[in-house]
Amino acid sequence: MSDNGHPLFEVQNLKVAIDGNEILRGVDLTINEGEIHAIMGRNGSGKSTLAGILAGRSEYDVTSGTARYQNENLLDMEPEERARAGVFLAFQYPVEIAGVNNAYLLKAALNEVRKHRGEPELDAIEFMTLVKKQLAVLEMSPELLNRPVNDGFSGGEKKRNEVLQMAVLNPTLAILDETDSGLDVDALRIVGEGVTALRSQKNSML
């Protein structure tokens, strides 16, 4: 349980539709600090829909139910507010962002999170020290930092890049949408070890 006596994250009777078709039909879920929860189901059962709703994707309609994070109404928060507050989504199919390099995106995102937490921003040297440590854990080349986000990356590189972002941002609630899909054995091992290294008594994963 969190310090204020409430679960870190709680969903009650969440129903979600897209284009009038109901996809989630009453989801209940409670996650406390330090917990890892796995949701399993066949393709089309709504796993990615749930992840998207929690991250703030706008194409879905919440028809009933609630989702609370740190005892705040998550559904009332803009996607960027959720990110600053410590909610992170690792995409099943990471998007490519041409013209924006990894280092710039990571540094900007990290400092937004730190400002929200009341922490000082990191300068370039402090940032690179942190990122290089995480790159080593994920067995990623520092050269990837200077490339546009996921542009021209292999499937394994994209998934490792998602885990790198998670490692740098250190979210309170990390939502991993089939991070293991499409990976070969080596990439799966590296991503798995990276996720395991991020476990703590405060951070939770879905």
N, C-alpha and C positions, 0 to 999 in steps of 0.2 A: 504493500500500500504506500501511497505517497504521504508526505509529511502532514498534509492537512486532513488526512483521514479518508480521502476520496481516491478511487482508482485513477491511474494515470489517464486511461482512455476507456470510454464506455459507450457502446452503441445499444440502443433499445428499439426494437420493432422497426428497424429501418427498411423502408420500401422505396424502391427506385425504378423509374421507367425511362425509356428512351423512345421517342416518336410514338408514344401511347402504348408501347409494349412493356409490361412489367417484367423486370429482370431480377431484382431482389424483392423477396416476398416476406419480409419480416425477420431481419437479421438481428441477433442479440450477441454481443461480444463484450467482454470485460478484460482489460489488460492492466496489470499492476506493474510497478517499477521492477526492472530487471528480468521480466518474463519474455520468453519467445513463444509465439503462437504460430502454428502452421495450419493453413486452410487448404483442404484438398477437395477436388471435385472434377468432374469431367469438363471438357471444353464446352464453353457456352453456359456454364453454371453460375457465372457472375463474379468470379474471383477478381478479374481485372476491373470490372465495373465498381466493385467495392473499393479497390485501391484508388481508382480515378476519382470517385466521390470524396474520399477522405483527403485527397490531395487538392481538390477544388476544381476539377474539370467541369466545364459549364454545360456540356451537351446533355447531361443527365438531369432528370427531374426527380427530386425527392418528394414523394407523395405523402409520406408520413414517417414518423419516428424521429429519433434524436441521435446526435453524435456529440459527445462532450470530451474535450481534451484539457487536462489540468483544470477540470471543473468549469471550463468555458465552452460556450456553444461553438463547436468547430464549424458547423454549417453556415454560420453568420460571418465567418472570417474569409477575407480574400486569399487567393492562393499564396501571395507573397507574405501575408500576415502569418499564415500557417507555417511557411518555411522559416521565417524569422523566429517563430515560437518553438521551433525544433521538430517539425514534422518533415520527413524526407521520403520521397518516392523514387525508388530505383525502377526504371521503366523495363517492361518486357522487351520492348523494341526501342532502344535509346535513339533519340532524334539527333540529326546532324545539324550543326549550327555553323554555316560557312562564314568566315571572316571574323570569328571570335575565338581567340586561342584559349586553351584550357587554363593556363595560368591566370589570365585576366578574369575569366569567369569565376574560378575558384576563389581568388583573392577578394573580388567584389562580394561574392556570396558570403564568404566567411566573415568579412568585416561587418556586413549587415547583421548577421546573427550575433556577433560580438557586441555591436552597439545595442541591440535589443536586450541583451543580457546585462548591459551596464558595464561591459568590459572594454578596455582600450583597443583600438584598431591595431593590427599588426603592420609593421612596415615591411618593405620588400625582403629584407634579409631574414627577419623573423618568420615571414610567410614561407620562404624557400626552405628554411631549416625544417619547418613542420612538414611541408609537402615531400621533401626528399626522404624523410623518415618513413612516411606512408608508402611512397613509391617502392622503397626497398621491401616492405612487407608484402606488397602485391607483385613483386618481381616485374615492375614496369620500368621502361626506359625513361629517364628524364627528358629525352627528346620529345616525348609525347606532349609535354607541357606546352611546347611552342607550336603545336599543330592545332588547326581549328577543331572545335569540339566535335569529336566522333567522325569528322569528315575523312573518308577514306580508311577508317578503322576496320579491322576485321571484327567478326562477331564477338570473339573472345576479348579483343581490346576494348570494345564498347562496354561489355559487361564489367570488365576490370575497371574501366574509367568511372562507371557508376559507383562501384564500391570505393574507389579512390575519393570521389566526391563525398560519399558518406563518411569515410574515415577522416577527412579534413573538417567537415562541418560538425561531426560528432552530434548527430541529432538525438533528441530524447525519445522520439518514436520513429523508427525506420520501417517503411513499408516496402517490401521487396516483391515485385510482381514477376514471378517466375524467372528470377535472376539466373537460374541454372539452365534454362532452356537454350538449346542450340550450341552448347559448349562441348569441346572435346575433353578428354580425361584430364589433361594437364591444366587447361583453363578452369575446369570445374574445381580441381584441387586448389588452385591459387585463389579463386574467388571464395571458396569455402573456408580456407584458412584466414583470408582477410576478414570475412564476416565474423568468424569465431574470435579473432583478435580484438574485435570492437565490442565484444560483450562486456557488460559491467552491471553493477547492482542498480544503477540509475537508468541505463538505456534499455529500451524495450524494442522488440522487433516483431513484425507481423509478416 
